[in-house]
Amino acid sequence: MSDFIDKAKDAVGDVVDKAQDVVKDHGDKVTGAVDKATDVVDDKTGGKASEHLQKVDDLTEKAVDKLGGDDDPAPA
């Protein structure tokens, strides 16, 4: 069982490393895509979910900053 756990940890570490690489190179595209998607949903729902969608945008930006290694993320 320990061997399985070690392999799982290695696999998760590899995924995190790849995600960090993508975010470092394309973080602006990630946040831009999420922002566009939430804008479309906001428009389609007539603004009924604006508050929740803004949280999604904010959390996406924080996650990109964290994964991208930004030690001083921009304030939301």
N, CA, C and O atoms as CSV, one atom per row, in Angstrom:
chain,resi,resn,atom,element,x,y,z
A,1,MET,N,N,0.827,-1.191,0.000
A,1,MET,CA,C,0.000,0.000,0.000
A,1,MET,C,C,0.871,1.255,0.000
A,1,MET,O,O,0.533,2.249,-0.641
A,2,SER,N,N,1.975,1.207,0.708
A,2,SER,CA,C,2.869,2.354,0.776
A,2,SER,C,C,3.429,2.698,-0.602
A,2,SER,O,O,3.590,3.873,-0.933
A,3,ASP,N,N,3.722,1.686,-1.395
A,3,ASP,CA,C,4.226,1.912,-2.754
A,3,ASP,C,C,3.182,2.650,-3.590
A,3,ASP,O,O,3.517,3.548,-4.362
A,4,PHE,N,N,1.921,2.269,-3.432
A,4,PHE,CA,C,0.837,2.922,-4.145
A,4,PHE,C,C,0.742,4.388,-3.750
A,4,PHE,O,O,0.596,5.258,-4.609
A,5,ILE,N,N,0.823,4.662,-2.469
A,5,ILE,CA,C,0.738,6.039,-1.970
A,5,ILE,C,C,1.911,6.864,-2.487
A,5,ILE,O,O,1.727,8.014,-2.883
A,6,ASP,N,N,3.096,6.301,-2.488
A,6,ASP,CA,C,4.265,7.011,-3.005
A,6,ASP,C,C,4.094,7.342,-4.491
A,6,ASP,O,O,4.424,8.444,-4.929
A,7,LYS,N,N,3.583,6.391,-5.252
A,7,LYS,CA,C,3.354,6.629,-6.679
A,7,LYS,C,C,2.281,7.695,-6.889
A,7,LYS,O,O,2.392,8.527,-7.789
A,8,ALA,N,N,1.249,7.665,-6.060
A,8,ALA,CA,C,0.182,8.662,-6.160
A,8,ALA,C,C,0.721,10.058,-5.839
A,8,ALA,O,O,0.389,11.028,-6.521
A,9,LYS,N,N,1.545,10.152,-4.810
A,9,LYS,CA,C,2.144,11.439,-4.462
A,9,LYS,C,C,3.022,11.962,-5.595
A,9,LYS,O,O,2.997,13.153,-5.907
A,10,ASP,N,N,3.795,11.071,-6.208
A,10,ASP,CA,C,4.635,11.464,-7.341
A,10,ASP,C,C,3.785,11.953,-8.511
A,10,ASP,O,O,4.115,12.949,-9.154
A,11,ALA,N,N,2.698,11.249,-8.779
A,11,ALA,CA,C,1.817,11.628,-9.879
A,11,ALA,C,C,1.180,12.992,-9.625
A,11,ALA,O,O,1.107,13.821,-10.532
A,12,VAL,N,N,0.722,13.225,-8.403
A,12,VAL,CA,C,0.127,14.512,-8.055
A,12,VAL,C,C,1.181,15.616,-8.172
A,12,VAL,O,O,0.895,16.704,-8.670
A,13,GLY,N,N,2.382,15.334,-7.717
A,13,GLY,CA,C,3.468,16.310,-7.830
A,13,GLY,C,C,3.755,16.662,-9.278
A,13,GLY,O,O,3.997,17.825,-9.600
A,14,ASP,N,N,3.730,15.664,-10.152
A,14,ASP,CA,C,3.949,15.916,-11.573
A,14,ASP,C,C,2.850,16.806,-12.159
A,14,ASP,O,O,3.129,17.715,-12.940
A,15,VAL,N,N,1.608,16.538,-11.775
A,15,VAL,CA,C,0.482,17.342,-12.269
A,15,VAL,C,C,0.604,18.781,-11.783
A,15,VAL,O,O,0.374,19.719,-12.546
A,16,VAL,N,N,0.960,18.951,-10.534
A,16,VAL,CA,C,1.120,20.303,-9.985
A,16,VAL,C,C,2.254,21.030,-10.713
A,16,VAL,O,O,2.122,22.208,-11.047
A,17,ASP,N,N,3.343,20.345,-10.953
A,17,ASP,CA,C,4.465,20.955,-11.676
A,17,ASP,C,C,4.040,21.398,-13.070
A,17,ASP,O,O,4.383,22.496,-13.508
A,18,LYS,N,N,3.300,20.552,-13.761
A,18,LYS,CA,C,2.833,20.901,-15.105
A,18,LYS,C,C,1.870,22.078,-15.057
A,18,LYS,O,O,1.935,22.971,-15.902
A,19,ALA,N,N,0.974,22.083,-14.068
A,19,ALA,CA,C,0.031,23.198,-13.920
A,19,ALA,C,C,0.777,24.497,-13.656
A,19,ALA,O,O,0.419,25.543,-14.198
A,20,GLN,N,N,1.809,24.435,-12.827
A,20,GLN,CA,C,2.603,25.632,-12.545
A,20,GLN,C,C,3.289,26.138,-13.806
A,20,GLN,O,O,3.342,27.345,-14.044
A,21,ASP,N,N,3.810,25.230,-14.608
A,21,ASP,CA,C,4.455,25.634,-15.857
A,21,ASP,C,C,3.464,26.309,-16.793
A,21,ASP,O,O,3.773,27.341,-17.388
A,22,VAL,N,N,2.279,25.732,-16.924
A,22,VAL,CA,C,1.263,26.313,-17.804
A,22,VAL,C,C,0.861,27.696,-17.300
A,22,VAL,O,O,0.760,28.643,-18.080
A,23,VAL,N,N,0.635,27.807,-16.003
A,23,VAL,CA,C,0.201,29.075,-15.432
A,23,VAL,C,C,1.292,30.135,-15.565
A,23,VAL,O,O,0.999,31.297,-15.848
A,24,LYS,N,N,2.539,29.742,-15.362
A,24,LYS,CA,C,3.635,30.710,-15.508
A,24,LYS,C,C,3.686,31.262,-16.922
A,24,LYS,O,O,3.945,32.448,-17.128
A,25,ASP,N,N,3.437,30.390,-17.898
A,25,ASP,CA,C,3.511,30.805,-19.297
A,25,ASP,C,C,2.217,31.425,-19.816
A,25,ASP,O,O,2.249,32.275,-20.705
A,26,HIS,N,N,1.078,31.003,-19.263
A,26,HIS,CA,C,-0.204,31.410,-19.839
A,26,HIS,C,C,-1.241,31.815,-18.799
A,26,HIS,O,O,-2.439,31.689,-19.051
A,27,GLY,N,N,-0.816,32.291,-17.655
A,27,GLY,CA,C,-1.744,32.666,-16.597
A,27,GLY,C,C,-2.747,33.711,-17.021
A,27,GLY,O,O,-3.911,33.667,-16.623
A,28,ASP,N,N,-2.288,34.660,-17.837
A,28,ASP,CA,C,-3.194,35.704,-18.308
A,28,ASP,C,C,-4.281,35.125,-19.202
A,28,ASP,O,O,-5.410,35.617,-19.198
A,29,LYS,N,N,-3.961,34.101,-19.958
A,29,LYS,CA,C,-4.962,33.459,-20.810
A,29,LYS,C,C,-5.968,32.679,-19.969
A,29,LYS,O,O,-7.157,32.643,-20.287
A,30,VAL,N,N,-5.489,32.056,-18.899
A,30,VAL,CA,C,-6.387,31.305,-18.017
A,30,VAL,C,C,-7.385,32.256,-17.367
A,30,VAL,O,O,-8.591,32.014,-17.412
A,31,THR,N,N,-6.899,33.320,-16.772
A,31,THR,CA,C,-7.804,34.254,-16.107
A,31,THR,C,C,-8.715,34.942,-17.123
A,31,THR,O,O,-9.884,35.200,-16.836
A,32,GLY,N,N,-8.185,35.238,-18.306
A,32,GLY,CA,C,-9.007,35.855,-19.343
A,32,GLY,C,C,-10.130,34.947,-19.804
A,32,GLY,O,O,-11.257,35.401,-20.003
A,33,ALA,N,N,-9.832,33.668,-19.974
A,33,ALA,CA,C,-10.847,32.712,-20.411
A,33,ALA,C,C,-11.941,32.549,-19.357
A,33,ALA,O,O,-13.127,32.503,-19.683
A,34,VAL,N,N,-11.535,32.464,-18.102
A,34,VAL,CA,C,-12.525,32.331,-17.031
A,34,VAL,C,C,-13.363,33.601,-16.944
A,34,VAL,O,O,-14.577,33.528,-16.750
A,35,ASP,N,N,-12.738,34.750,-17.083
A,35,ASP,CA,C,-13.458,36.016,-17.042
A,35,ASP,C,C,-14.489,36.096,-18.171
A,35,ASP,O,O,-15.626,36.515,-17.949
A,36,LYS,N,N,-14.093,35.697,-19.373
A,36,LYS,CA,C,-15.033,35.701,-20.499
A,36,LYS,C,C,-16.196,34.755,-20.241
A,36,LYS,O,O,-17.351,35.088,-20.508
A,37,ALA,N,N,-15.884,33.576,-19.722
A,37,ALA,CA,C,-16.935,32.586,-19.446
A,37,ALA,C,C,-17.913,33.099,-18.392
A,37,ALA,O,O,-19.126,32.952,-18.542
A,38,THR,N,N,-17.387,33.699,-17.334
A,38,THR,CA,C,-18.284,34.205,-16.295
A,38,THR,C,C,-19.096,35.392,-16.804
A,38,THR,O,O,-20.237,35.584,-16.384
A,39,ASP,N,N,-18.522,36.187,-17.700
A,39,ASP,CA,C,-19.280,37.292,-18.304
A,39,ASP,C,C,-20.450,36.764,-19.135
A,39,ASP,O,O,-21.547,37.319,-19.087
A,40,VAL,N,N,-20.218,35.702,-19.889
A,40,VAL,CA,C,-21.285,35.099,-20.697
A,40,VAL,C,C,-22.393,34.567,-19.791
A,40,VAL,O,O,-23.575,34.805,-20.038
A,41,VAL,N,N,-22.002,33.848,-18.744
A,41,VAL,CA,C,-22.997,33.310,-17.815
A,41,VAL,C,C,-23.759,34.448,-17.148
A,41,VAL,O,O,-24.979,34.370,-16.996
A,42,ASP,N,N,-23.068,35.481,-16.757
A,42,ASP,CA,C,-23.703,36.635,-16.121
A,42,ASP,C,C,-24.724,37.273,-17.063
A,42,ASP,O,O,-25.829,37.631,-16.654
A,43,ASP,N,N,-24.337,37.404,-18.319
A,43,ASP,CA,C,-25.230,37.979,-19.319
A,43,ASP,C,C,-26.458,37.095,-19.522
A,43,ASP,O,O,-27.583,37.592,-19.565
A,44,LYS,N,N,-26.243,35.790,-19.645
A,44,LYS,CA,C,-27.341,34.852,-19.896
A,44,LYS,C,C,-28.305,34.750,-18.711
A,44,LYS,O,O,-29.487,34.462,-18.895
A,45,THR,N,N,-27.803,34.984,-17.502
A,45,THR,CA,C,-28.659,34.888,-16.318
A,45,THR,C,C,-29.211,36.248,-15.896
A,45,THR,O,O,-29.868,36.371,-14.862
A,46,GLY,N,N,-28.939,37.248,-16.697
A,46,GLY,CA,C,-29.457,38.576,-16.383
A,46,GLY,C,C,-28.865,39.171,-15.121
A,46,GLY,O,O,-29.508,39.978,-14.450
A,47,GLY,N,N,-27.661,38.783,-14.800
A,47,GLY,CA,C,-26.975,39.344,-13.634
A,47,GLY,C,C,-27.381,38.718,-12.308
A,47,GLY,O,O,-26.955,39.181,-11.249
A,48,LYS,N,N,-28.196,37.676,-12.354
A,48,LYS,CA,C,-28.682,37.063,-11.115
A,48,LYS,C,C,-27.568,36.405,-10.308
A,48,LYS,O,O,-27.692,36.251,-9.093
A,49,ALA,N,N,-26.489,36.018,-10.966
A,49,ALA,CA,C,-25.402,35.314,-10.280
A,49,ALA,C,C,-24.119,36.147,-10.240
A,49,ALA,O,O,-23.032,35.609,-10.024
A,50,SER,N,N,-24.245,37.436,-10.443
A,50,SER,CA,C,-23.057,38.300,-10.538
A,50,SER,C,C,-22.114,38.165,-9.355
A,50,SER,O,O,-20.898,38.087,-9.531
A,51,GLU,N,N,-22.663,38.138,-8.167
A,51,GLU,CA,C,-21.836,38.064,-6.966
A,51,GLU,C,C,-21.030,36.753,-6.931
A,51,GLU,O,O,-19.846,36.751,-6.593
A,52,HIS,N,N,-21.677,35.666,-7.277
A,52,HIS,CA,C,-21.001,34.364,-7.274
A,52,HIS,C,C,-19.962,34.295,-8.388
A,52,HIS,O,O,-18.872,33.754,-8.198
A,53,LEU,N,N,-20.300,34.835,-9.530
A,53,LEU,CA,C,-19.372,34.807,-10.657
A,53,LEU,C,C,-18.142,35.665,-10.389
A,53,LEU,O,O,-17.040,35.324,-10.819
A,54,GLN,N,N,-18.323,36.770,-9.684
A,54,GLN,CA,C,-17.176,37.600,-9.315
A,54,GLN,C,C,-16.248,36.831,-8.379
A,54,GLN,O,O,-15.027,36.958,-8.465
A,55,LYS,N,N,-16.827,36.041,-7.494
A,55,LYS,CA,C,-16.015,35.204,-6.606
A,55,LYS,C,C,-15.197,34.201,-7.418
A,55,LYS,O,O,-14.033,33.943,-7.110
A,56,VAL,N,N,-15.817,33.637,-8.461
A,56,VAL,CA,C,-15.101,32.704,-9.327
A,56,VAL,C,C,-13.915,33.404,-9.980
A,56,VAL,O,O,-12.809,32.865,-10.012
A,57,ASP,N,N,-14.150,34.606,-10.500
A,57,ASP,CA,C,-13.060,35.377,-11.116
A,57,ASP,C,C,-11.944,35.648,-10.109
A,57,ASP,O,O,-10.764,35.482,-10.418
A,58,ASP,N,N,-12.324,36.064,-8.909
A,58,ASP,CA,C,-11.335,36.383,-7.873
A,58,ASP,C,C,-10.538,35.148,-7.454
A,58,ASP,O,O,-9.316,35.209,-7.312
A,59,LEU,N,N,-11.232,34.036,-7.260
A,59,LEU,CA,C,-10.549,32.805,-6.857
A,59,LEU,C,C,-9.638,32.283,-7.962
A,59,LEU,O,O,-8.572,31.732,-7.686
A,60,THR,N,N,-10.056,32.455,-9.199
A,60,THR,CA,C,-9.211,32.042,-10.322
A,60,THR,C,C,-7.928,32.856,-10.340
A,60,THR,O,O,-6.840,32.312,-10.524
A,61,GLU,N,N,-8.061,34.147,-10.150
A,61,GLU,CA,C,-6.876,35.009,-10.139
A,61,GLU,C,C,-5.935,34.636,-8.989
A,61,GLU,O,O,-4.717,34.600,-9.166
A,62,LYS,N,N,-6.497,34.363,-7.824
A,62,LYS,CA,C,-5.673,33.959,-6.679
A,62,LYS,C,C,-4.959,32.643,-6.952
A,62,LYS,O,O,-3.780,32.487,-6.633
A,63,ALA,N,N,-5.684,31.695,-7.547
A,63,ALA,CA,C,-5.085,30.397,-7.849
A,63,ALA,C,C,-3.972,30.534,-8.877
A,63,ALA,O,O,-2.922,29.904,-8.748
A,64,VAL,N,N,-4.195,31.349,-9.888
A,64,VAL,CA,C,-3.164,31.573,-10.905
A,64,VAL,C,C,-1.946,32.238,-10.275
A,64,VAL,O,O,-0.809,31.868,-10.570
A,65,ASP,N,N,-2.181,33.211,-9.417
A,65,ASP,CA,C,-1.064,33.873,-8.737
A,65,ASP,C,C,-0.284,32.877,-7.882
A,65,ASP,O,O,0.946,32.891,-7.865
A,66,LYS,N,N,-1.010,32.018,-7.176
A,66,LYS,CA,C,-0.354,31.044,-6.304
A,66,LYS,C,C,0.430,30.009,-7.105
A,66,LYS,O,O,1.585,29.721,-6.793
A,67,LEU,N,N,-0.196,29.454,-8.130
A,67,LEU,CA,C,0.474,28.446,-8.947
A,67,LEU,C,C,1.614,29.038,-9.763
A,67,LEU,O,O,2.616,28.373,-10.029
A,68,GLY,N,N,1.448,30.283,-10.152
A,68,GLY,CA,C,2.463,30.932,-10.965
A,68,GLY,C,C,3.660,31.422,-10.172
A,68,GLY,O,O,4.641,31.901,-10.740
A,69,GLY,N,N,3.572,31.300,-8.855
A,69,GLY,CA,C,4.696,31.698,-8.015
A,69,GLY,C,C,4.720,33.169,-7.692
A,69,GLY,O,O,5.750,33.692,-7.265
A,70,ASP,N,N,3.604,33.850,-7.888
A,70,ASP,CA,C,3.529,35.286,-7.574
A,70,ASP,C,C,3.412,35.424,-6.071
A,70,ASP,O,O,2.365,35.123,-5.498
A,71,ASP,N,N,4.483,35.880,-5.424
A,71,ASP,CA,C,4.483,35.999,-3.969
A,71,ASP,C,C,3.669,37.184,-3.470
A,71,ASP,O,O,3.285,37.231,-2.301
A,72,ASP,N,N,3.407,38.140,-4.353
A,72,ASP,CA,C,2.653,39.321,-3.966
A,72,ASP,C,C,1.493,39.503,-4.941
A,72,ASP,O,O,1.545,40.375,-5.808
A,73,PRO,N,N,0.435,38.677,-4.804
A,73,PRO,CA,C,-0.670,38.757,-5.746
A,73,PRO,C,C,-1.362,40.104,-5.703
A,73,PRO,O,O,-1.397,40.769,-4.668
A,74,ALA,N,N,-1.910,40.495,-6.838
A,74,ALA,CA,C,-2.616,41.760,-6.924
A,74,ALA,C,C,-3.859,41.694,-6.055
A,74,ALA,O,O,-4.506,40.649,-5.981
A,75,PRO,N,N,-4.204,42.797,-5.394
A,75,PRO,CA,C,-5.396,42.778,-4.569
A,75,PRO,C,C,-6.642,42.602,-5.425
A,75,PRO,O,O,-6.704,43.089,-6.554
A,76,ALA,N,N,-7.634,41.905,-4.882
A,76,ALA,CA,C,-8.873,41.642,-5.643
A,76,ALA,C,C,-9.782,42.838,-5.642
A,76,ALA,O,O,-10.862,42.793,-6.231
